[in-house]
Amino acid sequence: MEEGIKLRIESALDTIRPYLEADGGNVKIVDLTEDMVLLLELTGTCSSCPMSTMTLKAGVEEAVKKAIPEITKVEAINVPVTE
């Protein structure tokens, strides 16, 4: 992953980290695919919280896509996907 985009992603994640940390959770970058899908790992309480899918979509994905519009999707590698 290019260092410049990684820094932009980290910066976007830093805007929502205080909210995740307040509930005992966090998020870390796993990879950015060639088709611009950001893969994250939810850590701490976020990894087992029943609201984690909503947190991912409404909070994390929104913050990242707002800061880096070229990212098409954000997925957590350790959260079951429910569409």
C-alpha positions as a LaTeX table, in Angstrom:
\begin{tabular}{lrrr}
\hline
Residue & $x$ (\AA) & $y$ (\AA) & $z$ (\AA) \\
\hline
Met1 & 0.00 & 0.00 & 0.00 \\
Glu2 & 1.31 & 3.43 & $-0.92$ \\
Glu3 & 2.51 & 5.36 & 2.15 \\
Gly4 & 0.64 & 8.55 & 1.18 \\
Ile5 & $-2.76$ & 6.88 & 1.04 \\
Lys6 & $-2.02$ & 4.92 & 4.21 \\
Leu7 & $-1.39$ & 8.20 & 6.04 \\
Arg8 & $-4.65$ & 9.63 & 4.67 \\
Ile9 & $-6.54$ & 6.53 & 5.84 \\
Glu10 & $-4.94$ & 6.69 & 9.30 \\
Ser11 & $-5.86$ & 10.36 & 9.51 \\
Ala12 & $-9.49$ & 9.58 & 8.63 \\
Leu13 & $-9.57$ & 6.73 & 11.15 \\
Asp14 & $-8.13$ & 9.04 & 13.82 \\
Thr15 & $-11.28$ & 11.18 & 13.53 \\
Ile16 & $-13.45$ & 8.29 & 14.73 \\
Arg17 & $-11.01$ & 6.44 & 17.00 \\
Pro18 & $-12.00$ & 8.39 & 20.14 \\
Tyr19 & $-15.57$ & 7.07 & 19.77 \\
Leu20 & $-14.38$ & 3.50 & 19.27 \\
Glu21 & $-11.91$ & 3.77 & 22.16 \\
Ala22 & $-14.61$ & 5.16 & 24.45 \\
Asp23 & $-16.34$ & 1.78 & 24.09 \\
Gly24 & $-13.12$ & $-0.22$ & 24.47 \\
Gly25 & $-12.53$ & $-0.85$ & 20.78 \\
Asn26 & $-10.35$ & 0.28 & 17.91 \\
Val27 & $-9.62$ & $-0.41$ & 14.27 \\
Lys28 & $-6.46$ & $-1.19$ & 12.34 \\
Ile29 & $-5.62$ & $-1.27$ & 8.64 \\
Val30 & $-5.09$ & $-4.72$ & 7.16 \\
Asp31 & $-4.84$ & $-3.95$ & 3.43 \\
Leu32 & $-6.11$ & $-1.88$ & 0.53 \\
Thr33 & $-7.02$ & $-4.04$ & $-2.45$ \\
Glu34 & $-6.31$ & $-3.14$ & $-6.08$ \\
Asp35 & $-9.99$ & $-2.27$ & $-6.55$ \\
Met36 & $-9.76$ & 0.20 & $-3.63$ \\
Val37 & $-11.53$ & $-1.87$ & $-0.96$ \\
Leu38 & $-10.11$ & $-1.06$ & 2.46 \\
Leu39 & $-9.80$ & $-4.10$ & 4.71 \\
Leu40 & $-9.79$ & $-3.37$ & 8.42 \\
Glu41 & $-9.68$ & $-5.37$ & 11.61 \\
Leu42 & $-11.94$ & $-4.29$ & 14.43 \\
Thr43 & $-10.17$ & $-4.81$ & 17.74 \\
Gly44 & $-11.11$ & $-4.85$ & 21.39 \\
Thr45 & $-14.82$ & $-4.82$ & 22.13 \\
Cys46 & $-15.55$ & $-3.79$ & 18.52 \\
Ser47 & $-14.62$ & $-7.26$ & 17.31 \\
Ser48 & $-17.46$ & $-8.91$ & 19.22 \\
Cys49 & $-20.04$ & $-6.14$ & 19.50 \\
Pro50 & $-23.40$ & $-6.89$ & 17.85 \\
Met51 & $-23.47$ & $-3.29$ & 16.60 \\
Ser52 & $-20.06$ & $-3.56$ & 14.89 \\
Thr53 & $-21.54$ & $-3.89$ & 11.40 \\
Met54 & $-23.47$ & $-0.67$ & 11.89 \\
Thr55 & $-20.40$ & 1.02 & 13.39 \\
Leu56 & $-18.35$ & $-0.06$ & 10.41 \\
Lys57 & $-20.83$ & 1.20 & 7.82 \\
Ala58 & $-22.16$ & 4.34 & 9.47 \\
Gly59 & $-19.00$ & 5.48 & 11.22 \\
Val60 & $-15.80$ & 4.04 & 9.83 \\
Glu61 & $-16.75$ & 3.72 & 6.15 \\
Glu62 & $-18.37$ & 7.16 & 6.08 \\
Ala63 & $-15.30$ & 8.84 & 7.62 \\
Val64 & $-12.87$ & 7.05 & 5.30 \\
Lys65 & $-14.85$ & 7.59 & 2.08 \\
Lys66 & $-15.40$ & 11.26 & 2.95 \\
Ala67 & $-11.64$ & 11.77 & 3.35 \\
Ile68 & $-10.56$ & 9.45 & 0.52 \\
Pro69 & $-13.35$ & 9.25 & $-2.10$ \\
Glu70 & $-11.38$ & 6.85 & $-4.29$ \\
Ile71 & $-11.94$ & 4.11 & $-1.70$ \\
Thr72 & $-14.98$ & 2.19 & $-2.92$ \\
Lys73 & $-15.78$ & 0.09 & 0.14 \\
Val74 & $-14.64$ & $-0.62$ & 3.68 \\
Glu75 & $-14.81$ & $-4.17$ & 5.02 \\
Ala76 & $-13.86$ & $-5.67$ & 8.36 \\
Ile77 & $-12.08$ & $-9.00$ & 8.03 \\
Asn78 & $-13.39$ & $-10.21$ & 11.40 \\
Val79 & $-17.03$ & $-9.13$ & 11.26 \\
Pro80 & $-19.75$ & $-11.14$ & 9.53 \\
Val81 & $-21.17$ & $-9.21$ & 6.57 \\
Thr82 & $-24.91$ & $-8.56$ & 6.70 \\
Glu83 & $-26.33$ & $-6.76$ & 3.71 \\
\hline
\end{tabular}
